[in-house]
Amino acid sequence: MELWAGRGEWFCAREWARLLGDQGRHGDALETLAPYLATGWWTATRTTAELLEDWGRADEAIVLTRSRMELGHPLALEFYARLLARHDRSDEAFNLLLPHIDDWFLAAALVDVAESAGRGEEAAEQLTARIPEEHRCDGPWCCRGLDPDTAIGLLATIRERQGRVEAAIALLRTRGTAPVNGRDQLADLLARHGRTGELRAYAAAEKLGYAAQSLAELLEERGDVEGAIAVYRQAGEASVRRGNTAVQLAHLLARHDRGDEAIDVMRALVDGPGGTDDWIWHVLCTLCIDRGRPEDGLVYLDARKTRRGEEDWDLYRMRLPLMAACGRVDEAVEQAQAHPEASTPYAALPIAELLADSGRTEEAVELLQLHAPANSHALAGYLIDLGRVEEAVAFLHQDRPRPPQPSTTAWSEGPPF
């Protein structure tokens, strides 16, 4: 690792520096990272700053990060401000971020810093000024910069931290766009404060199923599994994301040793109009394996093939673990190798996994070597399993990286290798 750290292998350099730091050899660790740091690459700067902070040398981390911020690196300001806030300089961090509140990324940092700085109300006033009374976005990319719905969400966060839960709820009810990160802020807020009745009403009206998910999670945490199941079943009938809701229900049932019911849920989904997506079938087949019913999974796939004709590889590959679970490894390999896409690198990997899992690692290596350098990490792993470590290392370094070169620019987004 030490050798390759100096030859352009960033991941070796990073881990070697961490190991040296754990041994108290901070100077050697910094020397390892210095060539990467000299390129101006932000990832190297951030990694070095984080190590310095971990070693109790926060002042040096602050100086290092400030140098990149002053050169105008777009990510440095947010990191620098949060670093200041973690070390009792929240006021300074707040003042740095305030002029950039129209950048949603920095606005989120401002809200977090405001709490430790005791300046939540000041941040709230700034956000309120950016929420027009009339306009509401009809999509997540309607407005540039800090859109009204993002401002509402951040303002609601401040109100909740201030203990003004009613105000936060009222704000979130005025939003115009759907969640973009898989969570609904209003639903999660209601769940955190145990307002089950309001959450139930919201889940009944919210057609995307995010509120139902929050309610079901809350009920499951409280031990009311039947109640959580009922929520998902009710939501699934009306949700425009019926597939997602059904999968969540299936996972819930499986977590509580009701795998057969989970399979029934997925069967109903794949037999319906929205059950053609491959990822849904992956869930069904995995449940069949986990429940000890791989034969049933193959029957379901056969029925789908009868309805739709030839299977592409993404769907066909689901047969491999099912057949292996039935003790039909040889047959699975033979049929997979006869598939029209079997000669591709992406098909070779699951076939190799099947071989290796059945104790035929040598054959897995031979197969992957036909497609090298594709799937190089998997091939190296199998070589290591066979005790052929030097061969694995040599294979991974067929394309020798060059040592990092100092940058002629102020900072760089691209890696120096």
ROMAR-609517 format. One record per residue (C-alpha): residue in one letter; x, y, z. Coordinates in steps of 0.05 Angstrom, whole numbers. Example, Ala and Ser with C-alpha at 12.3 -4.5 7.8 and 13.67 -1.06 7.14 Angstrom:
2
+--------+--------+--------+--------+
! residu !     c1 !     c2 !     c3 !
+--------+--------+--------+--------+
!      A !    246 !    -90 !    156 !
!      S !    273 !    -21 !    143 !
+--------+--------+--------+--------+
This chain:
417
+--------+--------+--------+--------+
! residu !     c1 !     c2 !     c3 !
+--------+--------+--------+--------+
!      M !      0 !      0 !      0 !
!      E !     57 !     47 !     17 !
!      L !     90 !     34 !    -50 !
!      W !     28 !     48 !    -92 !
!      A !      9 !    108 !    -50 !
!      G !     66 !    144 !    -84 !
!      R !     50 !    120 !   -154 !
!      G !    -16 !    154 !   -166 !
!      E !    -62 !    105 !   -129 !
!      W !   -104 !    154 !    -89 !
!      F !   -143 !    101 !    -51 !
!      C !    -79 !     69 !    -28 !
!      A !    -52 !    137 !     -8 !
!      R !   -115 !    155 !     31 !
!      E !   -117 !     89 !     70 !
!      W !    -42 !     89 !     82 !
!      A !    -47 !    160 !    111 !
!      R !   -104 !    138 !    156 !
!      L !    -64 !     78 !    181 !
!      L !     -3 !    122 !    194 !
!      G !    -48 !    171 !    231 !
!      D !    -76 !    115 !    275 !
!      Q !     -4 !     98 !    293 !
!      G !     10 !    170 !    312 !
!      R !     55 !    181 !    252 !
!      H !     20 !    245 !    231 !
!      G !     80 !    274 !    195 !
!      D !     88 !    213 !    151 !
!      A !     13 !    213 !    137 !
!      L !     15 !    285 !    113 !
!      E !     76 !    271 !     71 !
!      T !     37 !    214 !     37 !
!      L !    -20 !    261 !     19 !
!      A !     24 !    321 !      1 !
!      P !     32 !    304 !    -74 !
!      Y !    -43 !    297 !    -82 !
!      L !    -55 !    360 !    -42 !
!      A !     -8 !    398 !    -88 !
!      T !    -52 !    383 !   -148 !
!      G !   -108 !    427 !   -119 !
!      W !   -156 !    368 !   -120 !
!      W !   -212 !    383 !    -71 !
!      T !   -220 !    310 !    -49 !
!      A !   -148 !    309 !    -26 !
!      T !   -157 !    375 !     10 !
!      R !   -220 !    351 !     46 !
!      T !   -188 !    285 !     66 !
!      T !   -127 !    320 !     94 !
!      A !   -170 !    370 !    133 !
!      E !   -213 !    314 !    162 !
!      L !   -151 !    277 !    185 !
!      L !   -122 !    339 !    217 !
!      E !   -188 !    350 !    253 !
!      D !   -190 !    278 !    277 !
!      W !   -119 !    287 !    305 !
!      G !   -140 !    347 !    346 !
!      R !   -107 !    396 !    298 !
!      A !   -170 !    434 !    278 !
!      D !   -134 !    501 !    271 !
!      E !    -90 !    471 !    215 !
!      A !   -151 !    441 !    182 !
!      I !   -185 !    509 !    183 !
!      V !   -125 !    543 !    152 !
!      L !   -119 !    490 !     98 !
!      T !   -193 !    493 !     79 !
!      R !   -194 !    569 !     81 !
!      S !   -138 !    570 !     29 !
!      R !   -182 !    532 !    -20 !
!      M !   -243 !    574 !     -2 !
!      E !   -206 !    638 !    -17 !
!      L !   -186 !    611 !    -85 !
!      G !   -260 !    603 !   -100 !
!      H !   -270 !    528 !    -97 !
!      P !   -346 !    517 !    -99 !
!      L !   -347 !    463 !    -45 !
!      A !   -298 !    493 !      3 !
!      L !   -343 !    546 !     33 !
!      E !   -395 !    497 !     59 !
!      F !   -342 !    451 !     88 !
!      Y !   -303 !    508 !    118 !
!      A !   -365 !    539 !    151 !
!      R !   -386 !    473 !    182 !
!      L !   -315 !    462 !    206 !
!      L !   -315 !    530 !    240 !
!      A !   -382 !    515 !    273 !
!      R !   -356 !    449 !    301 !
!      H !   -301 !    487 !    336 !
!      D !   -338 !    543 !    371 !
!      R !   -336 !    593 !    314 !
!      S !   -409 !    589 !    293 !
!      D !   -418 !    665 !    289 !
!      E !   -361 !    670 !    239 !
!      A !   -389 !    612 !    199 !
!      F !   -459 !    644 !    198 !
!      N !   -432 !    710 !    173 !
!      L !   -394 !    675 !    117 !
!      L !   -454 !    637 !     93 !
!      L !   -507 !    692 !     99 !
!      P !   -489 !    727 !     33 !
!      H !   -497 !    661 !     -3 !
!      I !   -566 !    643 !     23 !
!      D !   -595 !    641 !    -48 !
!      D !   -553 !    579 !    -61 !
!      W !   -597 !    523 !    -33 !
!      F !   -536 !    480 !    -15 !
!      L !   -506 !    536 !     27 !
!      A !   -574 !    556 !     54 !
!      A !   -580 !    487 !     85 !
!      A !   -512 !    496 !    117 !
!      L !   -533 !    564 !    142 !
!      V !   -594 !    536 !    177 !
!      D !   -551 !    483 !    212 !
!      V !   -499 !    534 !    233 !
!      A !   -553 !    582 !    257 !
!      E !   -574 !    534 !    311 !
!      S !   -505 !    531 !    344 !
!      A !   -495 !    606 !    333 !
!      G !   -561 !    623 !    367 !
!      R !   -582 !    661 !    305 !
!      G !   -641 !    619 !    282 !
!      E !   -689 !    678 !    279 !
!      E !   -642 !    717 !    235 !
!      A !   -638 !    659 !    186 !
!      A !   -714 !    652 !    190 !
!      E !   -723 !    725 !    170 !
!      Q !   -677 !    716 !    110 !
!      L !   -715 !    654 !     88 !
!      T !   -783 !    686 !     98 !
!      A !   -763 !    743 !     52 !
!      R !   -751 !    691 !     -3 !
!      I !   -820 !    659 !      1 !
!      P !   -868 !    698 !    -45 !
!      E !   -941 !    699 !    -25 !
!      E !   -968 !    681 !    -94 !
!      H !   -918 !    637 !   -132 !
!      R !   -908 !    563 !   -117 !
!      C !   -865 !    519 !   -160 !
!      D !   -899 !    463 !   -197 !
!      G !   -835 !    422 !   -202 !
!      P !   -767 !    416 !   -169 !
!      W !   -731 !    453 !   -224 !
!      C !   -779 !    512 !   -231 !
!      C !   -737 !    565 !   -198 !
!      R !   -662 !    575 !   -199 !
!      G !   -624 !    581 !   -135 !
!      L !   -665 !    578 !    -71 !
!      D !   -735 !    560 !    -95 !
!      P !   -795 !    577 !    -50 !
!      D !   -809 !    505 !    -30 !
!      T !   -737 !    493 !     -8 !
!      A !   -740 !    558 !     32 !
!      I !   -804 !    534 !     64 !
!      G !   -772 !    468 !     84 !
!      L !   -712 !    502 !    114 !
!      L !   -755 !    552 !    151 !
!      A !   -797 !    495 !    178 !
!      T !   -733 !    462 !    203 !
!      I !   -716 !    525 !    242 !
!      R !   -787 !    529 !    272 !
!      E !   -785 !    457 !    294 !
!      R !   -717 !    467 !    328 !
!      Q !   -747 !    527 !    363 !
!      G !   -803 !    484 !    390 !
!      R !   -854 !    518 !    345 !
!      V !   -882 !    454 !    316 !
!      E !   -949 !    483 !    297 !
!      A !   -915 !    537 !    256 !
!      A !   -871 !    485 !    222 !
!      I !   -931 !    443 !    204 !
!      A !   -969 !    503 !    177 !
!      L !   -910 !    522 !    133 !
!      L !   -901 !    453 !    104 !
!      R !   -975 !    449 !     86 !
!      T !   -963 !    506 !     37 !
!      R !   -911 !    471 !     -6 !
!      G !   -927 !    459 !    -79 !
!      T !   -878 !    405 !   -101 !
!      A !   -870 !    332 !    -85 !
!      P !   -810 !    305 !    -46 !
!      V !   -748 !    293 !    -88 !
!      N !   -707 !    251 !    -39 !
!      G !   -755 !    196 !    -22 !
!      R !   -779 !    227 !     43 !
!      D !   -836 !    275 !     60 !
!      Q !   -814 !    328 !    110 !
!      L !   -884 !    341 !    136 !
!      A !   -898 !    267 !    146 !
!      D !   -832 !    256 !    181 !
!      L !   -844 !    316 !    226 !
!      L !   -913 !    290 !    246 !
!      A !   -883 !    222 !    261 !
!      R !   -827 !    251 !    303 !
!      H !   -877 !    286 !    347 !
!      G !   -925 !    227 !    353 !
!      R !   -982 !    263 !    318 !
!      T !  -1011 !    198 !    292 !
!      G !  -1081 !    224 !    277 !
!      E !  -1056 !    281 !    234 !
!      L !  -1007 !    234 !    200 !
!      R !  -1063 !    185 !    184 !
!      A !  -1104 !    240 !    153 !
!      Y !  -1045 !    265 !    113 !
!      A !  -1028 !    194 !     89 !
!      A !  -1099 !    184 !     65 !
!      A !  -1094 !    247 !     22 !
!      E !  -1022 !    242 !     -2 !
!      K !  -1023 !    199 !    -65 !
!      L !   -949 !    186 !    -74 !
!      G !   -945 !    141 !    -13 !
!      Y !   -889 !    178 !     24 !
!      A !   -934 !    196 !     82 !
!      A !   -960 !    125 !     86 !
!      Q !   -888 !    101 !     91 !
!      S !   -874 !    148 !    149 !
!      L !   -938 !    125 !    185 !
!      A !   -923 !     52 !    174 !
!      E !   -852 !     60 !    200 !
!      L !   -878 !     95 !    262 !
!      L !   -929 !     40 !    276 !
!      E !   -877 !    -14 !    265 !
!      E !   -830 !     20 !    314 !
!      R !   -886 !     20 !    365 !
!      G !   -898 !    -54 !    355 !
!      D !   -963 !    -46 !    316 !
!      V !   -944 !    -90 !    257 !
!      E !  -1016 !   -103 !    237 !
!      G !  -1030 !    -29 !    236 !
!      A !   -969 !    -17 !    192 !
!      I !   -992 !    -72 !    144 !
!      A !  -1061 !    -41 !    140 !
!      V !  -1031 !     27 !    124 !
!      Y !   -991 !     -1 !     65 !
!      R !  -1050 !    -41 !     39 !
!      Q !  -1095 !     19 !     41 !
!      A !  -1043 !     64 !      9 !
!      G !  -1028 !     14 !    -45 !
!      E !  -1099 !     17 !    -72 !
!      A !  -1096 !     92 !    -83 !
!      S !  -1022 !    108 !    -92 !
!      V !   -993 !    128 !   -159 !
!      R !   -930 !     92 !   -136 !
!      R !   -966 !     26 !   -124 !
!      G !   -904 !    -15 !   -139 !
!      N !   -862 !     20 !    -87 !
!      T !   -916 !     14 !    -35 !
!      A !   -925 !    -61 !    -49 !
!      V !   -850 !    -73 !    -43 !
!      Q !   -848 !    -36 !     23 !
!      L !   -905 !    -79 !     48 !
!      A !   -870 !   -142 !     25 !
!      H !   -806 !   -123 !     61 !
!      L !   -846 !   -108 !    124 !
!      L !   -879 !   -176 !    122 !
!      A !   -812 !   -211 !    109 !
!      R !   -781 !   -174 !    169 !
!      H !   -834 !   -205 !    213 !
!      D !   -826 !   -277 !    187 !
!      R !   -886 !   -273 !    142 !
!      G !   -848 !   -288 !     78 !
!      D !   -904 !   -327 !     46 !
!      E !   -951 !   -268 !     52 !
!      A !   -896 !   -223 !     24 !
!      I !   -891 !   -268 !    -37 !
!      D !   -966 !   -265 !    -46 !
!      V !   -962 !   -189 !    -45 !
!      M !   -908 !   -189 !    -99 !
!      R !   -946 !   -241 !   -140 !
!      A !  -1007 !   -196 !   -141 !
!      L !   -963 !   -138 !   -163 !
!      V !   -927 !   -174 !   -220 !
!      D !   -993 !   -202 !   -245 !
!      G !  -1022 !   -132 !   -249 !
!      P !  -1012 !    -76 !   -299 !
!      G !   -953 !    -45 !   -263 !
!      G !   -913 !   -108 !   -251 !
!      T !   -868 !   -111 !   -312 !
!      D !   -807 !    -74 !   -284 !
!      D !   -747 !   -119 !   -274 !
!      W !   -731 !    -92 !   -205 !
!      I !   -799 !   -115 !   -180 !
!      W !   -785 !   -185 !   -205 !
!      H !   -717 !   -183 !   -171 !
!      V !   -753 !   -171 !   -105 !
!      L !   -801 !   -229 !   -117 !
!      C !   -745 !   -277 !   -135 !
!      T !   -703 !   -257 !    -75 !
!      L !   -762 !   -269 !    -29 !
!      C !   -772 !   -338 !    -60 !
!      I !   -700 !   -356 !    -45 !
!      D !   -702 !   -328 !     26 !
!      R !   -766 !   -366 !     40 !
!      G !   -739 !   -432 !     13 !
!      R !   -785 !   -431 !    -47 !
!      P !   -737 !   -424 !   -107 !
!      E !   -779 !   -472 !   -149 !
!      D !   -838 !   -424 !   -144 !
!      G !   -793 !   -367 !   -168 !
!      L !   -775 !   -407 !   -230 !
!      V !   -849 !   -422 !   -242 !
!      Y !   -865 !   -348 !   -239 !
!      L !   -809 !   -332 !   -288 !
!      D !   -832 !   -387 !   -335 !
!      A !   -902 !   -358 !   -335 !
!      R !   -875 !   -289 !   -351 !
!      K !   -833 !   -316 !   -407 !
!      T !   -894 !   -351 !   -436 !
!      R !   -931 !   -285 !   -436 !
!      R !   -875 !   -241 !   -462 !
!      G !   -828 !   -285 !   -502 !
!      E !   -752 !   -285 !   -499 !
!      E !   -719 !   -258 !   -435 !
!      D !   -665 !   -206 !   -439 !
!      W !   -605 !   -217 !   -393 !
!      D !   -628 !   -170 !   -337 !
!      L !   -689 !   -214 !   -327 !
!      Y !   -656 !   -281 !   -345 !
!      R !   -600 !   -273 !   -294 !
!      M !   -652 !   -279 !   -238 !
!      R !   -658 !   -353 !   -257 !
!      L !   -586 !   -367 !   -236 !
!      P !   -592 !   -361 !   -160 !
!      L !   -660 !   -394 !   -163 !
!      M !   -632 !   -454 !   -200 !
!      A !   -572 !   -456 !   -154 !
!      A !   -618 !   -458 !    -94 !
!      C !   -652 !   -518 !   -126 !
!      G !   -585 !   -553 !   -132 !
!      R !   -583 !   -545 !   -207 !
!      V !   -517 !   -507 !   -215 !
!      D !   -491 !   -546 !   -275 !
!      E !   -557 !   -536 !   -312 !
!      A !   -558 !   -463 !   -294 !
!      V !   -488 !   -452 !   -321 !
!      E !   -503 !   -491 !   -384 !
!      Q !   -567 !   -452 !   -398 !
!      A !   -535 !   -385 !   -382 !
!      Q !   -478 !   -398 !   -430 !
!      A !   -529 !   -412 !   -484 !
!      H !   -563 !   -344 !   -474 !
!      P !   -554 !   -295 !   -532 !
!      E !   -519 !   -245 !   -486 !
!      A !   -475 !   -296 !   -451 !
!      S !   -412 !   -273 !   -487 !
!      T !   -416 !   -203 !   -457 !
!      P !   -375 !   -180 !   -397 !
!      Y !   -437 !   -161 !   -358 !
!      A !   -465 !   -232 !   -366 !
!      A !   -398 !   -264 !   -347 !
!      L !   -399 !   -234 !   -276 !
!      P !   -463 !   -267 !   -249 !
!      I !   -443 !   -333 !   -282 !
!      A !   -376 !   -328 !   -248 !
!      E !   -410 !   -313 !   -182 !
!      L !   -452 !   -376 !   -190 !
!      L !   -390 !   -418 !   -204 !
!      A !   -351 !   -388 !   -145 !
!      D !   -409 !   -396 !    -96 !
!      S !   -413 !   -470 !   -115 !
!      G !   -338 !   -480 !   -101 !
!      R !   -316 !   -475 !   -174 !
!      T !   -273 !   -413 !   -166 !
!      E !   -221 !   -436 !   -217 !
!      E !   -275 !   -438 !   -270 !
!      A !   -299 !   -369 !   -248 !
!      V !   -229 !   -342 !   -258 !
!      E !   -222 !   -373 !   -327 !
!      L !   -288 !   -344 !   -348 !
!      L !   -272 !   -273 !   -324 !
!      Q !   -203 !   -275 !   -355 !
!      L !   -236 !   -282 !   -423 !
!      H !   -267 !   -213 !   -413 !
!      A !   -209 !   -178 !   -378 !
!      P !   -200 !   -122 !   -359 !
!      A !   -275 !   -119 !   -349 !
!      N !   -297 !   -141 !   -279 !
!      S !   -225 !   -134 !   -257 !
!      H !   -241 !   -126 !   -183 !
!      A !   -283 !   -188 !   -181 !
!      L !   -229 !   -227 !   -218 !
!      A !   -176 !   -203 !   -169 !
!      G !   -220 !   -223 !   -111 !
!      Y !   -227 !   -294 !   -136 !
!      L !   -152 !   -298 !   -149 !
!      I !   -140 !   -278 !    -77 !
!      D !   -189 !   -331 !    -54 !
!      L !   -146 !   -382 !    -91 !
!      G !    -83 !   -356 !    -57 !
!      R !    -57 !   -324 !   -121 !
!      V !    -47 !   -257 !    -89 !
!      E !     13 !   -233 !   -130 !
!      E !    -25 !   -250 !   -194 !
!      A !    -85 !   -210 !   -169 !
!      V !    -42 !   -149 !   -153 !
!      A !     -6 !   -153 !   -220 !
!      F !    -72 !   -157 !   -256 !
!      L !   -101 !    -96 !   -221 !
!      H !    -39 !    -56 !   -240 !
!      Q !    -35 !    -73 !   -313 !
!      D !    -46 !      1 !   -327 !
!      R !      5 !     32 !   -282 !
!      P !    -18 !     99 !   -255 !
!      R !     28 !    159 !   -258 !
!      P !     48 !    197 !   -195 !
!      P !      4 !    258 !   -183 !
!      Q !     30 !    322 !   -214 !
!      P !     24 !    391 !   -182 !
!      S !    -31 !    431 !   -214 !
!      T !    -22 !    496 !   -252 !
!      T !    -93 !    518 !   -234 !
!      A !   -120 !    544 !   -168 !
!      W !   -161 !    483 !   -155 !
!      S !   -185 !    421 !   -192 !
!      E !   -248 !    378 !   -192 !
!      G !   -214 !    322 !   -230 !
!      P !   -172 !    269 !   -195 !
!      P !    -97 !    274 !   -207 !
!      F !    -90 !    203 !   -235 !
+--------+--------+--------+--------+
